[in-house]
Amino acid sequence: MSDPVVLVPARMASTRLPGKPLADILGEPMIVHVWRRAVEAGLGPVVVATDEPGIVRAIEAVGGIAVMTRSDHPSGSDRIFEALETFDPEGRHDVLVNVQGDLPTIDPAAIQASILPLSNPAVDIATLGVEITREEEKTDPNVVKIVGSPTLPNQLRALYFTRATAPFGAGPLYHHIGLYAYRRRALTRFVSLPPSVLERRERLEQLRAVEDGMRIDVALVNDVPLGVDTPHDLDRARAILAGRTKGH
């Protein structure tokens, strides 16, 4: 049995929406909403990893755990690795779930689904995908595609990730969601590797793991969580969460 910890990287330096982790949504910072969704998933302790004291204060104000990390990390993976070593130096937690800090409306069930592929001991890293239903997304380079082979109902073994339209021919195309569950040893290995050739070419960090021979499997879920990158996205997130509040 695994003992997961959920890590949420959050940094203030967003070019399109500066300071977005602390952007107000229904009276609370966005990062607090993400933290709540992660807690509701019930997988294990939730730790926010940040380089901003204001984010630490916001999380601690609601009873959460936040860890300060260096500000010069090249990626979120490096940030969560530092936070993990700070929070759990003894190595009790063997699975790390990385939930991006800009997903305030994510379904906790999607976070739960992310660890399902790790029930297979051959899998190093698990992630999420959604079948693409909108035609324009099939050719959109901002919609990252999974080239994978089915293993179980609603699970794939990822063979490649690409911004191109792939695979060719009849059949479904899958949109990759950048939420990952790592075995601890896989994350340790991943952050020790230099950026790879295809990673640089496609601008997709997960290809570093694929090129190094790590196995990534995918749990398929029903919808793409809203990532907040612009003021318009922030307005959408406010509307979605306001609707949920009224629904209760």
matplotlib code that plots the C-alpha trace (Angstrom):
import matplotlib.pyplot as plt

x = [0.0, 1.3, 1.3, 0.8, 1.4, -0.1, 2.2, 0.9, 3.6, 2.6, 4.7, 3.8, 5.8, 3.0, 3.4, -0.2, -1.8, 0.8, 0.3, -2.4, -2.1, -3.4, -6.1, -9.4, -12.1, -15.3, -13.3, -10.4, -7.1, -7.1, -4.4, -6.7, -9.4, -6.8, -5.7, -9.3, -9.8, -6.7, -7.7, -11.2, -9.5, -8.5, -5.3, -3.0, -1.4, -1.5, 1.6, 1.8, 5.3, 6.1, 8.7, 6.2, 5.7, 2.2, 1.2, 2.5, 0.4, -2.7, -2.4, -1.5, -4.5, -6.9, -5.0, -2.9, 0.8, 3.0, 6.8, 9.1, 11.3, 14.1, 12.9, 15.2, 13.8, 13.6, 10.4, 7.5, 9.0, 12.2, 10.1, 8.0, 11.1, 12.7, 9.4, 9.1, 12.7, 11.8, 8.4, 9.4, 13.1, 12.6, 11.0, 7.7, 5.7, 6.4, 4.0, 3.9, 0.8, 1.6, -1.5, -0.8, -1.6, -3.8, -6.6, -9.2, -12.2, -10.6, -12.7, -11.2, -12.2, -9.7, -6.9, -7.9, -7.9, -4.3, -2.8, -4.8, -2.2, 0.4, -1.4, 0.8, 4.3, 5.8, 4.5, 6.9, 4.7, 0.9, -1.0, -4.4, -6.0, -9.4, -10.8, -10.8, -14.3, -13.9, -12.5, -10.4, -8.5, -7.3, -5.0, -4.3, -0.6, -1.6, -3.6, -1.0, -1.8, -1.1, -0.1, -0.9, -1.9, -4.9, -4.0, -7.2, -10.6, -10.0, -6.2, -3.4, 0.3, 1.8, 4.2, 4.7, 3.4, 3.2, 1.7, 1.1, -2.1, -1.4, -1.8, -2.8, -5.9, -9.3, -9.9, -9.9, -7.3, -6.5, -5.7, -3.0, -3.7, -0.6, -1.3, 1.2, 1.6, 5.2, 6.7, 9.2, 12.2, 10.9, 10.7, 14.2, 15.5, 13.6, 15.0, 18.5, 18.2, 19.2, 16.5, 16.2, 16.3, 12.6, 11.6, 13.3, 11.9, 8.3, 8.6, 7.1, 8.9, 7.4, 9.3, 12.5, 11.0, 9.9, 13.3, 15.0, 12.9, 10.4, 6.9, 4.1, 0.5, -2.6, -6.0, -8.8, -11.2, -14.3, -13.3, -10.3, -9.9, -9.8, -6.3, -6.3, -3.7, -5.5, -8.0, -10.7, -9.9, -10.1, -13.6, -14.6, -13.3, -15.2, -18.4, -18.0, -17.3, -20.1, -22.4, -21.3, -21.8, -25.4, -25.9, -25.2]
y = [0.0, 3.5, 6.4, 9.5, 13.2, 15.9, 18.8, 22.0, 24.3, 27.9, 30.9, 34.6, 35.2, 34.7, 36.9, 36.9, 37.1, 38.5, 37.3, 34.8, 32.4, 35.2, 36.4, 36.6, 34.1, 34.4, 36.0, 33.6, 33.4, 31.1, 28.9, 28.2, 26.9, 24.6, 23.4, 22.7, 20.6, 18.6, 18.1, 16.9, 14.2, 12.5, 11.0, 12.2, 15.4, 18.4, 20.7, 23.9, 24.6, 28.3, 31.0, 33.6, 34.3, 35.7, 32.3, 30.6, 33.0, 32.4, 28.6, 28.6, 30.9, 28.1, 25.5, 24.1, 23.3, 25.4, 25.0, 27.8, 26.8, 28.5, 31.0, 29.9, 26.4, 25.8, 23.8, 22.8, 19.3, 20.7, 22.9, 19.9, 17.8, 20.4, 20.7, 17.0, 16.7, 19.5, 18.1, 14.4, 14.0, 10.5, 9.2, 8.0, 9.1, 6.9, 8.6, 12.3, 13.8, 17.1, 19.3, 22.6, 25.7, 27.3, 24.6, 26.0, 24.2, 20.8, 17.8, 16.0, 12.7, 13.6, 14.0, 10.6, 9.0, 10.2, 7.5, 4.5, 3.5, 3.2, 0.0, -1.6, -1.8, -1.4, 2.2, 5.0, 8.0, 8.4, 11.2, 12.2, 12.4, 13.4, 12.3, 15.3, 16.1, 19.5, 19.4, 22.6, 21.1, 18.2, 20.5, 23.1, 22.9, 24.2, 21.0, 18.4, 15.0, 11.6, 8.8, 5.7, 2.1, 0.9, -1.2, -1.3, 0.3, 4.1, 3.6, 4.0, 3.4, 6.6, 6.0, 9.7, 13.2, 15.8, 19.1, 17.7, 15.9, 12.3, 9.4, 9.4, 7.5, 6.7, 6.6, 8.9, 11.6, 12.3, 15.6, 15.4, 17.0, 18.1, 16.5, 13.8, 11.1, 10.0, 7.2, 8.9, 7.2, 8.2, 11.9, 11.7, 10.2, 12.7, 15.9, 14.5, 14.3, 17.1, 18.4, 16.0, 16.5, 15.9, 17.8, 20.9, 20.4, 19.9, 22.0, 19.2, 18.3, 14.8, 13.7, 13.8, 10.8, 9.0, 9.4, 8.1, 4.9, 5.6, 4.3, 6.8, 5.5, 7.6, 7.5, 8.9, 11.3, 13.1, 16.7, 19.1, 21.2, 24.9, 26.3, 29.9, 31.8, 35.0, 37.5, 35.8, 32.4, 33.9, 35.3, 31.8, 30.2, 32.7, 31.9, 28.1, 28.2, 30.7, 28.3, 25.4, 27.5, 28.2, 24.5, 23.7]
z = [0.0, -0.8, 1.5, -0.7, 0.0, -2.2, -3.1, -4.6, -6.2, -6.2, -7.4, -7.8, -11.1, -13.7, -16.8, -17.8, -14.3, -11.8, -8.2, -9.3, -6.3, -4.1, -6.5, -4.7, -5.4, -3.3, -0.5, -0.4, -2.3, -5.3, -3.7, -0.7, -3.1, -4.7, -1.3, -0.3, -3.4, -2.7, 1.0, -0.2, -2.4, 0.9, -0.4, 2.4, 3.8, 1.5, 1.4, -0.6, -1.9, -2.6, -2.6, -1.4, 2.3, 1.6, 0.2, 3.4, 5.5, 3.4, 3.8, 7.5, 8.1, 7.1, 9.0, 6.1, 5.7, 3.5, 2.9, 1.7, -1.3, -3.3, -5.9, -8.7, -9.5, -13.2, -12.9, -10.5, -10.3, -8.7, -6.3, -5.1, -4.7, -2.4, -0.5, -0.1, 1.3, 3.8, 4.8, 4.9, 5.2, 6.7, 3.4, 4.9, 1.9, -1.2, -3.6, -4.4, -6.2, -7.9, -8.2, -9.9, -7.9, -10.6, -10.6, -8.1, -9.7, -10.1, -9.1, -6.1, -7.9, -10.6, -8.0, -6.6, -10.1, -10.6, -8.4, -9.9, -12.5, -9.7, -8.6, -11.3, -9.8, -13.3, -13.5, -12.4, -13.0, -13.4, -14.9, -16.3, -19.8, -21.3, -24.7, -27.1, -28.3, -29.9, -33.4, -33.1, -30.1, -32.2, -34.2, -31.4, -30.3, -26.9, -26.3, -25.6, -27.0, -25.4, -27.8, -25.7, -25.7, -23.7, -20.7, -18.5, -18.9, -18.7, -18.5, -21.1, -21.2, -22.5, -25.4, -26.3, -25.6, -28.4, -29.5, -32.9, -33.9, -33.1, -33.5, -37.2, -38.4, -37.0, -33.3, -30.2, -29.4, -25.8, -24.1, -21.5, -18.1, -16.3, -12.9, -11.9, -9.3, -8.9, -7.0, -4.8, -6.4, -9.9, -8.8, -7.3, -10.6, -12.7, -11.1, -11.4, -15.2, -17.5, -20.0, -22.9, -26.6, -27.2, -24.1, -25.4, -28.9, -27.8, -24.7, -22.6, -19.4, -19.2, -22.2, -20.1, -18.2, -21.3, -23.0, -19.9, -20.1, -17.2, -17.6, -17.5, -17.4, -17.8, -16.0, -18.2, -16.6, -17.8, -18.1, -18.3, -15.1, -15.7, -15.4, -14.4, -16.6, -17.5, -16.0, -18.2, -16.7, -13.2, -13.9, -15.2, -12.0, -9.8, -11.7, -11.5, -7.7, -7.1, -8.9, -6.7, -3.6, -4.7, -5.5, -1.8]

ax = plt.figure().add_subplot(projection="3d")
ax.plot(x, y, z, "-o")
ax.set_aspect("equal")
plt.show()
